[in-house]
Amino acid sequence: MIKTREDSRIEVWSDQYINNPTHRKDEDRDMVIIQMEYVESGNFIVEIIPKNNITQMVPLKEIICNIKEEIDNSFWDSYKTKEGTSIKIDVCHVEEWFNEYKEILRKRYSGDNK
């Protein structure tokens, strides 16, 4: 995962921690997940920002370029982040899905966030 914002944090959260905001630590209760990747055993890498910073979103075009760049720099059976973390995953399947889904994203979020 690539950190997309200066005001964000990247952490590993469990699915239970994600789905129960009222049971999170005080400093995490008002955080919003802006991207998330499954790791294993119900754990996810999440990029989070304070809820009051949500209006400063990264343009969709930049997000699509970042995802494409990361896919291009991966192997067919594993994904390697810019930070050097390697994750076992079927990258070919992810790339096929992404090539179709990015067009849906463009249509859904067209306008100021191009």
C-alpha positions in Angstrom: 0.0 0.0 0.0 1.2 3.5 -0.8 0.4 6.2 1.6 -1.6 8.7 -0.3 -1.7 11.7 2.1 0.6 13.5 4.4 -2.0 13.6 7.1 -2.7 9.8 7.1 -1.4 6.8 9.0 -0.9 3.3 7.8 -1.7 0.6 10.3 -2.9 -3.0 10.6 -6.4 -3.4 11.9 -8.5 -6.5 12.5 -11.9 -6.8 10.9 -13.5 -6.6 14.4 -11.6 -3.4 15.1 -12.7 -1.9 11.7 -16.4 -2.9 12.2 -16.8 -1.7 15.8 -15.7 1.9 15.9 -17.2 2.4 19.4 -14.7 -0.2 20.7 -11.6 1.4 19.2 -9.0 3.3 21.1 -9.9 6.9 21.7 -7.4 8.2 19.1 -8.9 5.9 16.4 -12.7 6.5 16.9 -12.8 9.6 14.7 -10.6 8.1 11.9 -11.9 7.3 8.4 -10.4 4.5 6.3 -9.5 5.8 2.9 -7.9 2.6 1.6 -7.6 -0.9 2.8 -6.0 -4.2 1.7 -6.6 -7.6 3.1 -3.5 -9.2 4.6 -4.6 -12.5 6.2 -6.5 -14.0 9.1 -9.0 -11.2 9.2 -6.4 -8.5 9.3 -6.2 -5.5 6.9 -3.6 -2.8 6.2 -5.6 0.5 6.4 -4.7 4.0 5.6 -6.7 6.3 7.9 -7.2 10.0 8.3 -9.0 12.2 10.9 -12.7 12.5 10.0 -12.4 16.3 9.9 -9.8 16.0 7.0 -12.0 14.0 4.7 -12.6 17.0 2.3 -9.0 17.0 1.2 -9.3 13.8 -1.0 -6.7 12.8 -3.5 -7.9 13.1 -7.2 -9.2 9.9 -8.7 -6.8 10.1 -11.6 -3.8 10.1 -9.2 -5.2 7.1 -7.3 -5.7 5.1 -10.5 -2.1 5.9 -11.6 -0.7 4.8 -8.2 -2.6 1.5 -8.3 -1.5 0.9 -11.9 2.1 1.6 -11.0 2.0 -0.8 -8.1 0.5 -3.5 -10.2 3.1 -3.0 -12.9 5.9 -3.3 -10.3 4.5 -6.6 -8.9 5.0 -10.3 -9.8 2.2 -12.6 -10.9 2.0 -14.3 -7.4 3.0 -11.5 -5.0 2.6 -7.8 -4.5 5.5 -5.6 -3.3 4.8 -2.2 -1.8 7.1 0.8 -2.3 8.0 0.3 1.3 9.3 -3.2 0.5 6.5 -5.3 2.1 5.7 -8.4 0.1 2.2 -9.8 0.1 1.2 -13.2 -1.5 -1.7 -12.5 -3.8 -2.9 -13.4 -7.3 -1.7 -10.1 -9.0 -3.0 -11.2 -12.4 -6.5 -11.5 -11.1 -6.2 -8.1 -9.3 -5.0 -6.5 -12.5 -7.9 -7.9 -14.5 -10.4 -6.7 -12.0 -8.7 -3.3 -11.7 -8.7 -2.8 -15.5 -12.5 -3.2 -15.5 -13.3 -1.4 -12.2 -11.3 1.7 -12.9 -13.7 2.6 -15.7 -16.6 2.2 -13.2 -14.8 4.5 -10.8 -14.3 7.1 -13.5 -18.0 7.1 -14.4 -19.1 7.1 -10.8 -16.8 9.9 -9.6 -16.6 12.0 -12.7 -16.7 15.8 -12.2 -14.3 17.7 -9.9 -12.5 14.5 -8.8 -11.1 13.5 -12.3 
